[in-house]
Amino acid sequence: MNKKSKWSINLGRIAGIEVRIHWTFFILFLYVLIVGRSQGQNLSDSLMMLAFILAVFFCVTLHEFGHALMAKKFGCKTRDITLLPIGGLARMNRLPENPSQEMLVALAGPFVNLVIAVILYVWLSLNDGLTELIDFAKLDAENFFPALFVANVVLAVFNLIPAFPMDGGRVLRALLSMRLPRHKATRIAGGVGQFIAILFVFIGLFYNPFLVFIGVFIFLGAQIETDYYQSKYLLRTFRIGDAMIHQFKPLHPSEPLSAAVNALLDGHASEFVVQDNSEPAGILTRKIILEALKTHGLDVPISQVMEKNFSVAEEEGLLDKAYEKMRMNNISIMPVVKGKKLVGLIDMENIMEFLLVRAAIANNKKLS
């Protein structure tokens, strides 16, 4: 089951891709207004700066659509694009593992910004709009579009810095993957990214606090991606059946919601599979149970409130592929089937436990 983000606002769909804005984005607006007032800007100046930020983030959105549409050419679906104060984030159901394809997807975003910059440059050149230096502290109607031209050049160049997981870092990982296994390429690219992130933080402490936030984001992002690919590599030789949960208590669609509440209060699990005639029929999570209690009460049949749109895993399937699917699609639990028969469950917590057990076994063998 997929978890919807409660920290962002849905702005709509474009080309089948949901566009969202994170609530922290509004902190950026507030910051601009406060800094502007402290520097003596009037309301008109502040509104012009906010309009410029919106224009830049429109270009950021186009940048992310560049990634998304290129990924679509290689069979990778983008679930949503979220706008954050430090940029945009396109969440895909998977990433291309072919290094050349990954490189094209990574370069597509900065390429969009370069195209926008070229269009603005040509238009401004024809209208004598690039004759003066741009004062970003005093934006007005005359230097608005020249500043937007510069911003797009900066976006393209900055994103190509080889600081994984930024676009340039993904290009570096793709180049390394042409000669090295993907998990090793990710580890090297992640290390380079974290080194650059530390430089950003150091420079930001003295010159620009915004670089501190970017540095922290890059450092944590590089660590998360490195851990993910290392885990995926370690899981590559195992079946889903090797790590699945065998002992579980399924619920039945005809049972009242009170049965799910009792199972939840037992404390052994917070997510449950609903079984009908030995086949998985739905999923119940703590969130669904609590929301159903508010609107329907204890006596509503589970069949009316369970999540019916869910993913299943085959017992003989590859564990690394299940891990990738769950991670990329934010799936918390999957029923495991043999044929159509429900034989177990797999969740992220159990996969992590499995990795810890395998690591302990591997360390024991090294000591023997």
C-alpha positions in Angstrom: 0.0 0.0 0.0 1.3 3.5 -0.9 1.4 6.2 1.7 0.3 9.7 0.6 2.3 12.6 1.9 0.6 14.6 4.5 3.2 17.3 4.4 2.5 18.6 0.9 -0.4 20.2 -1.1 -1.6 18.7 -4.4 -1.5 21.4 -7.1 -3.0 19.1 -9.8 -1.8 16.7 -12.5 0.3 17.5 -15.6 0.9 14.8 -18.2 -0.4 12.3 -15.7 2.1 13.4 -13.0 0.9 14.8 -9.7 2.6 18.1 -8.8 2.8 18.9 -5.1 4.2 21.8 -3.0 5.7 21.0 0.4 4.5 23.2 3.3 8.0 24.3 4.1 8.0 26.1 0.7 5.9 28.8 2.4 8.7 29.4 4.9 10.8 30.6 1.9 8.2 33.2 1.1 8.1 34.3 4.8 11.9 34.5 4.9 12.0 36.7 1.7 9.5 39.0 3.2 11.3 39.3 6.5 14.7 39.9 4.9 13.2 42.4 2.5 11.6 44.4 5.2 14.9 44.3 7.3 16.7 45.7 4.2 14.2 48.5 3.8 12.3 47.1 0.8 8.8 48.4 0.3 5.8 46.2 -0.4 6.2 46.5 -4.2 9.8 45.3 -4.0 8.9 42.3 -1.8 6.1 41.3 -4.2 8.5 41.5 -7.2 10.9 39.3 -5.3 8.1 36.8 -4.6 7.1 36.8 -8.2 10.7 36.1 -9.2 10.8 33.1 -6.8 7.6 31.8 -8.4 9.1 32.2 -11.8 12.3 30.4 -10.8 10.3 27.5 -9.3 8.2 27.3 -12.4 11.6 26.7 -14.2 12.5 24.2 -11.5 9.2 22.4 -12.2 10.0 22.2 -15.9 13.5 20.9 -14.9 11.8 18.0 -13.0 9.5 17.3 -15.9 12.6 17.0 -18.1 13.8 14.2 -15.8 10.3 12.6 -15.7 9.6 12.6 -19.4 13.1 11.3 -20.2 12.6 8.5 -17.6 9.2 7.7 -19.2 11.0 6.9 -22.5 12.8 4.1 -20.6 9.7 2.7 -18.9 10.1 4.5 -15.6 7.0 6.1 -14.3 7.1 9.3 -12.2 4.5 9.3 -9.4 4.8 12.9 -8.4 6.9 16.0 -8.4 7.3 17.9 -5.1 8.5 21.5 -4.8 10.7 22.1 -1.8 12.5 25.4 -0.7 15.8 24.0 -2.0 14.4 22.7 -5.3 12.2 20.0 -6.8 12.0 16.3 -6.3 10.6 13.8 -8.9 9.7 10.5 -7.3 9.9 7.6 -9.7 8.7 4.0 -9.3 12.2 3.0 -10.3 15.3 4.4 -11.8 17.0 3.1 -15.0 19.8 0.8 -14.2 21.4 1.1 -17.6 24.2 3.6 -17.1 23.6 5.4 -20.4 19.8 5.7 -19.7 20.5 7.0 -16.2 22.9 9.6 -17.6 20.3 10.8 -20.1 17.6 11.1 -17.4 20.0 13.0 -15.1 21.1 15.4 -17.9 17.5 16.1 -19.1 16.8 18.4 -16.1 19.8 20.8 -16.6 19.2 20.6 -20.4 15.7 22.1 -19.8 17.2 25.0 -17.9 19.8 25.6 -20.6 17.0 25.7 -23.3 15.1 28.2 -21.2 18.2 30.3 -20.8 18.9 30.2 -24.5 15.3 31.3 -25.3 15.6 34.2 -22.8 19.0 35.2 -24.1 17.8 35.4 -27.7 14.7 37.3 -26.7 16.6 39.7 -24.4 19.3 40.2 -27.1 16.7 41.2 -29.6 15.2 43.7 -27.2 18.5 45.1 -25.7 17.7 43.5 -22.4 21.2 42.4 -21.4 23.0 45.8 -21.5 23.4 46.3 -17.7 24.6 44.3 -14.7 21.7 42.6 -12.8 21.0 43.8 -9.3 19.3 40.9 -7.6 18.7 43.0 -4.5 16.6 45.4 -6.5 14.4 43.5 -8.9 12.1 45.5 -11.2 10.3 45.1 -14.5 13.5 45.9 -16.4 15.8 43.3 -14.9 13.3 40.6 -14.0 13.8 38.5 -17.2 17.6 39.1 -17.3 17.7 37.8 -13.7 15.6 34.8 -14.7 18.1 34.1 -17.5 21.0 34.1 -15.0 19.0 31.9 -12.6 18.4 29.3 -15.3 22.1 29.2 -16.1 23.0 28.9 -12.4 20.4 26.1 -12.0 21.9 24.2 -14.9 25.5 24.6 -13.8 24.8 24.1 -10.1 22.9 20.8 -10.7 25.8 19.5 -12.7 28.1 19.7 -9.7 29.1 16.0 -9.1 27.5 16.0 -5.6 25.4 12.8 -5.5 22.4 12.6 -5.4 22.2 15.8 -7.5 22.1 15.5 -11.2 25.9 15.8 -11.6 26.4 13.1 -9.0 24.0 10.8 -10.9 26.0 11.4 -14.1 29.2 10.5 -12.1 27.5 7.3 -10.8 26.4 6.4 -14.4 30.0 6.9 -15.7 31.4 4.8 -12.9 28.7 2.1 -13.4 30.0 1.5 -16.9 33.1 0.0 -15.3 32.0 -0.9 -11.8 29.1 -2.8 -10.1 26.3 -0.4 -9.4 26.6 -0.6 -5.6 30.3 0.2 -5.7 29.7 3.1 -8.2 27.0 4.4 -5.8 29.4 4.2 -2.8 32.1 6.2 -4.7 29.7 8.8 -6.0 28.1 9.1 -2.6 31.5 9.7 -1.0 32.3 12.4 -3.5 28.8 13.9 -2.9 29.3 13.9 0.9 32.8 15.5 0.6 31.2 18.3 -1.5 28.3 18.6 0.9 30.8 19.2 3.8 32.4 22.0 1.7 29.0 23.5 1.1 28.3 23.5 4.8 31.7 25.1 5.6 31.3 27.8 3.0 27.7 28.4 4.0 28.6 29.0 7.6 30.7 32.0 6.5 28.9 33.3 3.4 25.4 31.9 2.8 23.3 30.0 5.3 21.3 28.5 2.4 24.3 26.5 1.4 24.2 24.8 4.8 20.8 23.4 4.2 21.8 22.2 0.7 24.9 20.6 2.1 22.9 18.8 4.8 20.4 17.6 2.2 23.1 16.3 -0.1 25.0 14.6 2.7 21.9 12.7 4.0 20.7 12.0 0.5 24.0 10.4 -0.5 24.0 8.3 2.6 20.4 7.1 2.1 21.1 6.2 -1.6 24.4 4.4 -0.7 22.7 2.4 2.0 19.9 1.5 -0.4 22.1 0.1 -3.1 24.3 -1.7 -0.7 21.2 -3.4 0.8 19.9 -4.2 -2.7 23.2 -5.8 -3.5 23.2 -7.9 -0.4 19.7 -9.1 -1.1 20.3 -10.1 -4.7 20.9 -13.8 -4.1 17.8 -14.4 -1.9 14.2 -15.3 -2.6 11.3 -13.4 -1.1 10.4 -16.6 0.7 13.7 -16.5 2.6 12.7 -13.3 4.4 8.9 -13.4 4.6 6.9 -13.5 7.8 5.4 -17.0 8.2 3.5 -16.5 11.4 0.7 -14.0 11.0 -3.0 -13.6 11.7 -5.1 -12.7 8.6 -8.4 -10.9 8.9 -11.6 -11.8 6.9 -13.6 -9.3 4.8 -16.8 -10.2 6.7 -15.4 -9.5 10.1 -16.3 -6.3 11.8 -13.7 -3.6 12.2 -13.6 -4.4 15.9 -11.6 -7.6 15.0 -8.9 -5.4 13.4 -8.9 -3.1 16.4 -8.4 -6.1 18.8 -5.5 -7.3 16.6 -4.0 -3.8 16.6 -4.2 -3.6 20.4 -2.5 -7.0 20.7 0.6 -5.1 19.7 2.1 -7.7 17.4 1.4 -5.8 14.2 0.1 -2.5 12.9 -0.6 -3.6 9.3 -2.7 -6.6 8.4 -3.6 -8.6 5.3 -7.3 -9.5 4.7 -7.7 -13.0 3.4 -10.7 -14.5 1.5 -10.7 -18.2 0.4 -7.0 -18.5 1.0 -6.3 -15.5 -1.3 -5.3 -11.9 -0.2 -8.3 -9.6 -0.6 -7.0 -6.4 0.9 -4.8 -4.5 3.3 -5.5 -2.8 6.6 -3.1 -0.3 8.2 -3.3 1.5 11.5 -4.1 4.7 9.6 -7.0 3.1 7.8 -8.3 1.5 11.0 -8.3 4.8 12.9 -9.9 6.7 10.0 -12.6 4.1 9.6 -13.3 4.2 13.4 -14.0 7.9 13.1 -16.4 7.6 10.2 -17.9 4.1 10.5 -17.5 2.8 14.0 -16.6 -0.6 15.3 -19.3 -2.7 13.5 -18.6 -1.8 9.9 -17.4 -4.9 7.8 -13.7 -4.9 7.1 -14.6 -5.3 3.4 -16.0 -1.8 3.3 -12.9 0.0 4.6 -9.9 -2.2 3.5 -7.4 -1.1 0.9 -8.2 -3.1 -2.2 -5.5 -1.7 -4.5 -2.3 -3.4 -3.2 0.8 -5.2 -4.5 1.6 -8.8 -4.0 4.9 -10.7 -4.2 5.6 -14.2 -5.4 7.3 -16.5 -2.9 9.9 -17.5 -5.4 10.5 -13.9 -6.5 13.8 -12.1 -6.0 14.1 -10.3 -2.7 16.1 -7.4 -4.1 13.3 -6.7 -6.6 10.7 -6.7 -3.9 12.8 -4.4 -1.8 13.3 -2.0 -4.8 9.5 -2.0 -5.5 8.6 -1.3 -1.9 11.2 1.4 -1.5 10.5 3.2 -4.7 6.7 3.1 -4.3 6.6 3.7 -0.6 4.9 0.3 0.0 4.8 -0.7 3.6 3.6 -4.3 3.4 3.0 -6.9 0.7 1.2 -10.2 0.9 3.3 -13.1 -0.4 1.6 -15.7 -2.6 2.3 -19.1 -4.1 0.2 -19.2 -7.1 -2.8 -17.4 -5.8 -2.6 -18.8 -2.2 -1.5 -16.5 0.6 1.6 -18.0 2.2 3.2 -15.0 4.1 3.9 -11.3 4.4 6.9 -9.1 3.6 7.5 -5.7 5.0 10.4 -3.2 5.2 11.0 -3.9 8.9 11.4 -7.6 8.2 13.7 -7.0 5.3 16.0 -4.9 7.5 15.9 -7.6 10.2 16.9 -10.1 7.5 19.8 -8.0 6.5 21.1 -7.7 10.1 20.8 -11.5 10.5 22.8 -12.1 7.2 25.4 -9.5 8.2 25.8 -11.3 11.6 26.2 -14.7 9.9 28.7 -13.3 7.5 30.8 -11.8 10.3 30.7 -15.1 12.2 32.1 -16.9 9.1 34.9 -14.4 8.8 35.9 -15.0 12.4 35.8 -18.8 12.1 
